[in-house]
């Protein structure tokens, strides 16, 4: 069954423009992986999440993946390398990360399409 791999990012405002430019290439590289079907990049607002604005920029990358098995193979074979590329480009400063990422996996149980 198809799944959604969601990566939520919190990025220091001073690197956000460069980060997003690099992220576009990163997302395309992800979609080019075997079994990744598509992706969307979205911006989020602190207020929409009931959080105070800490000055960081919030983004989400949502990947549609053929199956959970495909995603697990990606985690085993490629994820560490892909994550390292972003960390190398934006390393921590004085042990403080310039961005953080949290991840979620959603297993799609039903799909709906417009009927009219």
PLY file of the C-alpha trace (Angstrom):
ply
format ascii 1.0
element vertex 116
property float x
property float y
property float z
element edge 115
property int vertex1
property int vertex2
end_header
0.00 0.00 0.00
1.20 3.50 -0.85
2.55 5.64 1.98
3.42 9.26 2.66
6.85 10.02 4.09
6.67 13.41 5.78
9.73 15.40 6.83
9.06 18.48 8.97
11.85 21.05 9.02
12.63 23.98 11.29
15.29 26.23 9.74
17.21 29.21 11.10
15.87 32.29 9.29
19.35 33.50 8.31
20.02 30.39 6.19
16.47 29.75 4.99
16.88 31.07 1.44
20.04 29.04 0.76
18.61 26.06 2.60
15.46 26.06 0.46
17.46 26.32 -2.74
19.50 23.29 -1.72
16.40 21.49 -0.50
14.79 21.71 -3.96
17.65 19.65 -5.37
17.53 17.28 -2.40
13.79 16.68 -2.90
14.30 16.00 -6.61
17.07 13.53 -5.75
14.64 11.82 -3.38
11.92 11.58 -6.02
14.47 10.05 -8.38
14.97 7.16 -5.92
13.40 3.82 -6.85
9.76 3.69 -5.73
9.37 7.39 -4.87
6.47 8.66 -6.96
6.21 12.39 -6.21
6.81 15.06 -3.61
5.47 18.40 -2.43
7.21 21.14 -0.45
5.05 23.31 1.78
5.56 26.15 4.24
3.99 26.09 7.69
3.17 28.83 10.20
3.80 28.65 13.91
0.34 30.03 14.69
-1.32 27.27 12.66
0.38 24.75 14.94
-0.47 26.55 18.17
3.17 27.44 18.75
4.91 30.73 19.44
7.00 32.15 16.64
10.63 31.43 17.52
11.95 33.12 14.38
12.61 29.86 12.58
11.09 29.02 9.22
8.92 25.91 9.07
8.68 23.67 6.02
7.38 20.20 5.20
8.39 17.81 2.45
5.82 15.13 1.73
6.86 12.20 -0.43
4.46 9.72 -1.98
6.14 6.30 -1.95
5.01 3.08 -3.64
5.05 1.06 -0.43
6.34 0.86 3.10
8.81 -1.81 1.91
10.27 0.62 -0.64
10.62 3.23 2.10
12.31 0.76 4.46
14.78 -0.14 1.70
15.51 3.56 1.23
16.13 3.93 4.99
18.59 1.01 4.95
20.43 1.90 1.77
20.31 5.65 1.10
18.84 7.70 3.95
22.08 8.21 5.91
23.86 9.48 2.79
21.01 11.83 1.84
20.75 13.26 5.36
24.53 13.71 5.57
24.51 15.84 2.41
22.19 18.39 4.05
24.08 18.29 7.36
27.39 18.82 5.56
25.96 21.81 3.71
24.51 23.34 6.91
26.57 22.01 9.83
25.91 22.94 13.44
27.51 26.15 14.71
28.97 25.88 18.21
27.13 22.55 18.55
23.77 24.22 17.76
22.00 22.86 14.67
21.04 25.32 11.96
18.01 23.17 11.15
16.15 20.25 12.64
14.06 17.56 11.00
11.38 15.26 12.33
9.85 12.50 10.30
6.48 10.73 10.09
5.21 7.88 7.98
1.55 7.71 7.02
0.18 4.52 5.51
-2.55 5.39 3.04
-5.56 3.24 3.77
-8.02 4.80 1.31
-7.89 7.26 -1.55
-10.69 9.49 -2.73
-11.03 11.38 -5.98
-13.43 14.00 -7.16
-16.65 12.51 -8.50
-18.25 15.54 -10.10
0 1
1 2
2 3
3 4
4 5
5 6
6 7
7 8
8 9
9 10
10 11
11 12
12 13
13 14
14 15
15 16
16 17
17 18
18 19
19 20
20 21
21 22
22 23
23 24
24 25
25 26
26 27
27 28
28 29
29 30
30 31
31 32
32 33
33 34
34 35
35 36
36 37
37 38
38 39
39 40
40 41
41 42
42 43
43 44
44 45
45 46
46 47
47 48
48 49
49 50
50 51
51 52
52 53
53 54
54 55
55 56
56 57
57 58
58 59
59 60
60 61
61 62
62 63
63 64
64 65
65 66
66 67
67 68
68 69
69 70
70 71
71 72
72 73
73 74
74 75
75 76
76 77
77 78
78 79
79 80
80 81
81 82
82 83
83 84
84 85
85 86
86 87
87 88
88 89
89 90
90 91
91 92
92 93
93 94
94 95
95 96
96 97
97 98
98 99
99 100
100 101
101 102
102 103
103 104
104 105
105 106
106 107
107 108
108 109
109 110
110 111
111 112
112 113
113 114
114 115
